[in-house]
């Protein structure tokens, strides 16, 4: 198969890394890609948001499959543009991608499908969660425990130009549960837990993600199957009923409360950085599974994972999430890889032969091991090998899970 990965972040690098291992792959392309992806694929200077440019490139390359990484192109209709021209694409239509693009739409779908979620609040008072009703790159959710935090959160959401959604604050273990979907069937992948807050101890503002680990310690394999039947399948049926069948990756952010699981949010694509922890654990041919989803026929498809664990630590700009960094040299990536870690590029660029920073989240360092503890040690060993004065990371990613107390 001739395949194009659309996007330029760590998620897309992880997907390209895995797809490159498929026996079914003939050619791997990326648009626009990044320096890490360029080691695996031919990169083309076409932005992910340029639907017509992606279509022109897909036609010129005679592609068999386009895999869309980021949410914004999906919400704006990239998959529709490609499908109308006969290009097979892994990713939902704009109508189905509204499950992520609009919190109010997602809430309406959940209610109609009978899927438990956080209660909406008419009175805006703490404790609560304030959300932007639209895309915000993972930075549009504010957990408010005081009334002053509520006021600050509403102001921040309004500054994004989005509507405001307010929900009850839920307590419990949070889990990211991915499922490949063909419009009706949902095939789960190993669950993960991500770490959204900027600083150790879950302090600071929400970010696009500071790290993750898989499999999540708070959920068993049997519970995964139960959750997919309880959450993903009814939502797929409801979207199909509305004339918007979902084809692609449906990602449920769940809170496992004392009263049972509750959906916090839906995303219409692979999560970032969870993908960097999940994909390395997949033993089966991921390309074949994505192609089957895109073709609308996942019958008989399984996504097999072994017994290993993975931990991903994200290196970010010192001032992230408020600002990124550009042009500072990064050294030691080869040393980190030599230590056994996987290094996924998220916000990097090349200046001549020098690798430099080019964004907020810059690198994702993934360690693998027979336990969360050993995977965590491998990830942080990789982090220690990388030198860049402009970057920082959290020191507590998966610490609790690695101690067996998750």
C-alpha positions in Angstrom: 0.0 0.0 0.0 1.0 3.6 -0.7 0.2 5.5 2.5 0.2 9.2 3.5 0.3 10.3 7.1 -1.2 13.8 7.5 0.3 15.9 10.3 3.6 17.0 11.8 3.6 16.1 15.5 4.6 13.4 17.9 1.4 11.4 17.2 2.1 11.4 13.5 5.7 10.3 14.1 4.6 7.4 16.2 2.0 6.4 13.6 4.6 6.6 10.8 7.1 4.6 12.9 4.5 1.8 13.3 3.2 1.9 9.8 6.7 1.6 8.4 7.0 -1.8 10.0 4.0 -3.2 8.0 4.7 -5.9 5.4 1.8 -4.4 3.4 3.6 -1.0 3.0 5.0 -0.1 -0.4 5.5 3.7 0.1 5.2 5.9 3.1 4.6 9.7 2.7 3.9 12.5 5.1 2.4 16.0 4.8 4.1 18.0 6.1 5.9 15.7 8.4 8.9 16.6 10.6 12.6 15.7 10.9 11.8 12.5 12.8 9.2 11.4 10.2 11.6 12.3 7.4 13.8 9.4 8.5 10.9 7.0 7.7 8.9 8.7 5.0 9.1 11.1 2.1 7.8 14.4 3.4 5.9 16.9 1.3 5.5 20.7 2.1 1.6 20.6 2.3 -0.1 21.7 5.5 -2.6 19.4 7.2 -5.2 22.1 7.0 -4.8 22.5 3.2 -7.6 20.0 2.0 -7.2 20.7 -1.7 -3.4 20.5 -1.4 -3.7 17.1 0.4 -6.2 15.9 -2.3 -3.8 17.0 -5.1 -0.9 15.3 -3.4 -2.9 12.1 -2.8 -4.0 11.9 -6.5 -0.5 12.6 -7.8 1.0 9.8 -5.6 -1.8 7.3 -6.3 -2.3 6.7 -2.7 -4.1 3.6 -1.3 -4.7 5.2 2.2 -4.5 8.6 3.9 -4.2 8.5 7.7 -5.2 11.9 9.2 -3.5 12.7 12.5 -4.8 16.1 13.8 -8.3 17.0 14.7 -8.6 20.4 13.0 -8.5 19.1 9.4 -11.0 16.4 10.3 -13.4 18.9 11.9 -13.1 21.1 8.8 -13.9 18.3 6.4 -10.6 16.9 5.0 -11.9 13.3 5.0 -15.0 14.4 3.1 -12.9 16.1 0.4 -10.8 13.0 0.0 -13.7 10.5 0.0 -15.6 12.5 -2.6 -12.7 12.0 -4.9 -12.4 8.3 -4.2 -9.4 8.4 -1.9 -9.5 5.9 1.0 -9.1 7.8 4.3 -8.8 6.8 8.0 -10.7 9.6 9.7 -14.3 10.7 10.2 -16.4 13.0 8.1 -16.8 16.6 9.4 -20.3 15.6 10.6 -19.0 12.8 12.7 -15.9 14.7 13.8 -18.2 17.2 15.5 -18.1 14.7 18.4 -14.8 16.5 19.2 -15.4 19.8 17.4 -18.4 20.7 19.6 -18.8 19.9 23.2 -22.5 20.7 23.1 -23.0 18.3 20.1 -21.1 15.6 21.9 -23.3 16.1 25.0 -26.4 15.8 22.9 -25.2 12.6 21.3 -24.3 11.1 24.6 -27.7 12.0 26.1 -29.5 10.5 23.1 -27.4 7.4 23.2 -27.9 6.9 26.9 -24.2 7.0 27.7 -23.3 8.3 31.2 -21.4 11.6 31.3 -20.8 14.5 33.6 -24.0 16.5 34.4 -24.3 19.9 32.8 -24.7 22.8 35.3 -27.1 25.7 34.7 -25.6 27.7 37.7 -21.9 28.4 37.2 -20.4 27.7 40.7 -17.4 25.9 42.0 -16.6 23.1 42.1 -17.1 22.5 38.4 -15.3 22.1 35.1 -15.4 24.9 32.5 -14.8 23.8 28.9 -14.5 25.6 25.6 -17.2 24.5 23.2 -14.8 23.9 20.3 -11.3 22.9 19.5 -8.6 24.2 21.8 -5.6 21.9 21.3 -6.2 20.3 24.7 -6.0 23.6 26.5 -9.7 24.5 26.7 -10.6 22.6 29.9 -10.4 24.2 33.3 -11.0 22.4 36.6 -12.3 25.0 39.0 -12.5 24.4 42.8 -13.0 28.0 43.8 -15.2 30.8 42.5 -12.2 32.9 41.5 -11.0 30.0 39.3 -14.4 29.9 37.7 -14.2 33.5 36.7 -10.7 33.1 35.3 -11.7 30.0 33.4 -14.7 31.7 31.8 -12.5 34.6 30.8 -9.9 32.3 29.3 -12.6 30.4 27.3 -14.1 33.6 26.0 -10.7 34.7 24.9 -10.5 31.6 22.8 -13.6 32.9 21.0 -15.5 29.7 22.0 -18.8 29.1 23.7 -18.7 28.0 27.4 -19.8 24.6 28.6 -20.0 24.0 32.4 -20.1 20.5 33.9 -20.1 18.9 37.4 -16.6 18.0 38.6 -16.1 14.3 38.7 -13.5 12.4 40.8 -11.8 9.1 40.1 -9.2 7.6 37.8 -9.1 9.1 34.3 -8.5 6.7 31.3 -8.1 7.3 27.6 -9.8 4.5 25.6 -9.2 4.3 21.9 -11.3 2.2 19.5 -10.9 1.7 15.7 -14.4 2.2 14.1 -15.9 1.4 10.7 -19.2 3.1 11.3 -20.8 0.3 13.4 -18.0 -1.9 14.9 -15.6 -0.7 17.6 -12.3 -2.5 18.1 -10.5 -1.4 21.3 -6.8 -0.7 21.7 -4.9 -0.9 25.0 -6.1 1.9 27.3 -3.8 4.6 28.5 -3.6 7.4 31.0 -2.3 10.8 30.2 -1.0 13.7 32.3 -2.4 17.0 31.2 -1.2 19.5 33.9 2.0 21.4 33.2 3.9 20.7 36.3 4.6 17.9 38.8 1.9 16.9 41.2 -0.8 17.8 38.6 -0.2 21.5 39.2 -0.5 24.3 36.8 -2.7 24.8 33.7 -3.9 22.1 31.3 -1.7 21.4 28.3 -1.9 19.3 25.2 -0.3 16.5 27.3 2.9 16.2 29.4 3.2 12.4 29.2 1.3 9.1 29.3 1.6 5.4 30.1 -0.1 2.2 28.9 -1.7 0.0 29.8 -3.6 2.1 32.3 -3.4 0.4 35.7 -7.0 1.3 36.7 -8.7 -0.9 34.1 -8.6 -4.6 33.2 -8.9 -6.1 29.7 -12.5 -7.4 30.5 -13.5 -3.9 31.6 -12.1 -2.5 28.4 -14.5 -4.7 26.4 -17.4 -3.7 28.7 -16.7 0.0 28.3 -16.5 -0.2 24.5 -20.0 -1.9 24.5 -21.3 0.7 27.0 -19.7 3.8 25.5 -18.4 3.5 22.0 -21.0 1.2 20.4 -24.1 3.3 21.4 -22.4 6.5 20.2 -21.6 4.8 16.9 -25.2 3.8 16.6 -26.5 7.3 17.4 -24.1 8.9 14.9 -25.2 6.5 12.2 -28.8 7.2 13.1 -28.1 10.9 12.5 -26.6 10.1 9.1 -23.0 10.7 10.3 -21.4 7.2 10.6 -18.0 7.4 12.3 -15.0 5.9 10.5 -11.7 6.3 12.2 -10.4 6.4 15.7 -13.0 7.3 18.4 -11.2 8.2 21.6 -13.2 8.4 24.8 -11.8 10.3 27.8 -13.4 8.5 30.7 -13.5 9.1 34.5 -13.9 5.9 36.5 -16.0 7.2 39.4 -17.4 5.3 42.4 -20.8 5.5 40.6 -19.4 3.9 37.4 -17.7 5.3 34.3 -18.5 8.7 33.0 -17.5 10.2 29.6 -15.5 13.4 30.0 -15.0 14.0 26.3 -14.7 12.4 22.9 -11.9 13.0 20.4 -12.1 12.0 16.7 -8.5 11.0 16.3 -5.5 9.3 17.9 -4.6 11.1 21.2 -1.3 12.8 21.8 0.8 11.8 23.7 -1.1 8.6 24.4 -0.4 7.3 20.9 3.3 7.4 21.6 2.7 5.0 24.5 0.0 2.8 22.8 1.4 2.2 19.3 4.7 0.6 20.5 2.7 -2.0 22.4 0.7 -3.1 19.3 2.0 -6.5 18.0 -0.4 -6.9 15.1 -0.3 -5.1 11.7 -1.7 -1.6 12.4 -1.7 -0.6 8.8 -4.0 -3.5 7.9 -6.3 -2.5 10.7 -6.5 1.1 9.7 -7.1 0.1 6.1 -10.0 -2.2 7.2 -11.5 0.6 9.2 -11.3 3.0 6.2 -12.9 0.4 4.0 -15.8 0.1 6.4 -15.2 -3.5 7.4 -13.5 -4.3 10.7 -15.2 -7.7 10.9 -12.6 -10.2 12.2 -10.0 -7.5 12.9 -8.1 -7.5 16.2 -5.5 -5.2 17.6 -3.1 -7.5 19.6 -0.8 -6.2 22.3 1.8 -8.1 24.3 2.4 -7.9 28.0 4.8 -5.0 28.0 4.2 -1.5 29.4 5.2 1.9 27.9 5.8 5.3 29.4 6.1 8.5 27.5 7.6 11.7 28.9 7.2 14.9 26.8 9.9 17.5 26.6 8.3 21.0 26.3 9.4 24.6 26.0 10.2 26.2 29.4 7.2 28.6 29.0 4.8 26.0 27.6 1.7 26.1 27.4 1.8 29.9 27.3 4.5 29.9 24.6 6.8 27.7 22.6 10.5 27.9 21.7 12.1 28.1 18.3 15.7 27.7 17.2 17.4 26.4 20.3 19.7 23.5 19.5 18.8 20.0 20.7 21.6 17.4 21.2 21.5 13.8 22.5 18.6 12.3 20.6 20.9 9.7 19.2 22.2 8.9 22.7 18.6 8.6 24.0 17.8 6.2 21.2 21.0 4.2 21.8 19.8 3.8 25.4 16.8 1.9 24.1 14.2 4.8 24.2 12.0 5.8 21.3 12.2 9.5 20.6 9.2 10.9 18.7 9.6 14.4 17.2 6.7 16.8 18.0 8.0 20.3 17.5 11.4 20.2 15.9 13.1 21.6 12.8 16.5 21.3 11.0 18.8 24.2 10.5 21.5 22.8 8.3 22.6 19.7 10.2 21.4 21.0 13.6 18.2 19.8 15.2 16.4 22.7 16.9 13.2 23.4 18.8 10.1 24.5 16.8 7.1 24.6 19.1 5.6 24.0 22.6 5.7 20.2 22.9 9.1 19.3 21.2 9.9 15.7 21.8 8.2 12.6 23.3 10.5 10.0 24.9 9.0 6.6 25.2 10.5 3.8 27.3 9.3 0.1 27.1 9.6 -2.5 29.8 8.0 -5.6 31.3 6.5 -3.4 34.0 5.5 0.3 34.3 8.4 0.8 36.6 11.0 -0.5 34.1 9.3 1.4 31.2 9.4 4.5 33.3 13.1 4.1 34.1 13.8 3.6 30.4 11.9 6.7 29.4 13.6 8.9 32.0 17.0 7.5 31.0 16.3 8.7 27.5 15.2 12.1 28.8 18.5 12.5 30.7 20.4 11.8 27.5 18.9 14.8 25.7 20.4 18.2 26.2 18.6 21.4 25.5 18.5 24.5 27.7 15.1 25.5 26.4 13.3 22.3 27.4 11.8 20.9 30.6 9.7 17.9 31.6 7.6 16.6 34.5 9.5 14.3 36.7 6.5 12.3 38.0 4.9 10.8 34.9 3.5 7.3 35.8 5.3 7.5 39.2 2.2 6.3 41.1 1.4 3.5 38.6 5.0 2.3 38.7 4.8 1.9 42.5 1.8 -0.4 42.1 -0.5 2.1 43.9 -2.4 3.4 41.0 
